Amino acid sequence: MTDTATTKPEFTILHREAHRMLKFNRAERDMNWVSGLITVNLAASEMPSAALAFPCVMTHAESGGRLLAITGLEQGRNLFVDAKGKWLGDYLPAVLRTWPFRLLDKEDEDGARPVAVQRDALSVTQGDDLFDDQGQEMPWLKGVMQELVALDAGEATTSAMVNALHAAGVLTERALQAVLPNGRQMELTGFLSVDEHKLHALEDKVVADLHRQGALAMAYLHLLSLRKFKDLMELAAAHEPEPKPEAAVAKKAPKASVPA
């Protein structure tokens, strides 16, 4: 299965004149656009905070490695977004924190990478101004733009760390099975986890190399984050209807797969 948002957002290049009179409501973010996501991309630099909020796992493909926060146990249901589109988690990942802005891959004529914005997220009347009276970015918007650049740079660094752990042979494919109080079963597959025994058995030189890259710290924070699976299952159970007395046999739900 493919992990998709409820609706696919459309972006337009941020322009001082075209968007000069528009605002963005930072205080009341509408997160309905990610209400269907069960994973969110993370940068390795986020792990000290993210590991305390979500189970954080990895995937590896020919295109490179990825670090992911698990936000749901079944496809199409993000447990950290409520019915009103409010984010419920203690930590908001950077890729969501910088929404509705993103950095485009293609450079402009000056060799810079334009910033795009989801036009529907902006307002004429509510929120914070994007630009001042001189048409310059407001300080908060400059901060978002700086974070977008850092996030883009962190993507390559994070991928390199996951690749290093994969090359060291310490990543193993995992699956999570859960049975909710009403008897419904859930299964999450397709993610990689660090095998702690293999990690401790590595040669000193390999450990030193992983430490220099920052991959060793990321591995241990990842292992710490796996404890949050229990909280995630409790959150899923809280969203379930009460079990019926006659429901004696568990019904198996479709598997949810983490995208590579």
C-alpha positions, 0 to 999 in steps of 0.5 A: 500500500502507498502512504498518502495524505487525504488530499494532495496539496498544490503548490505555487512559487512564493512571490513578494508581489503576488502574495504580499497581502496574504497571511498564514495562521501559525497559531491554528494550523490545519493539519487535515492534509496529513490526517491519512499519513502513517509515517512522516519523514525525519532528519537525524537532527530531530531524533533527540526530540522525535524519539520521545514522541514517536516510534522512529524506524528506517527504510532502505532502498536503491534511492537511499535510506530514510528515517521515519516517525510512525504516526499510525498503525493502519493505512489512512489513519494518522493518530496524531491528527484529530477530527478538527485537524489539530496536531495532538503530538508533543513534537511536530516534525520539521517537514510538517512544521515548515508547511505550507512552504517547501523548497523546490528542486529546480534552481531559478535563473540566479542559481537559487532554489525557489520557495513554494507555498500551498496557496489554499493554506493562506488567508487575506484576513487571518494569521501573520503577514508574510511580508512587511510594508517594503515587501520583505519577508517577515522574520518568522518567514525568514526562519521558515526559509532557513529551516527549509534549507537546513531540512534539505541538507539534513535529508542527505546526511540522514540518508547517509547515516541509514546507509552506513547502518545498512552497510554495517549489517545491523538493520533487520526487517521488522513487523508489529502486530497488535490486538486492540481491546475490541479484538481487532488485529493490526499489523505494520510491516515494511520497516527496518530496525537496528538489531541491538545484538549485531550492533554490540558485536561490531568491530571497534573500527566500524563502531568508530566510523558509525560514531564519527558519522553520527549514525551510532547516536541515531541508532541508540535514539532509534532503539529508545524510540521503539518504546513509543510503540506501546503508547501508539497502540494505546492511542489506537485503542482509545480511538476504537469503539467498545468491544461487543460482548459477543465478539469472541473471535478477533477479526484481522484488519488489512496490513499497513505497510511502511513506504520504502 
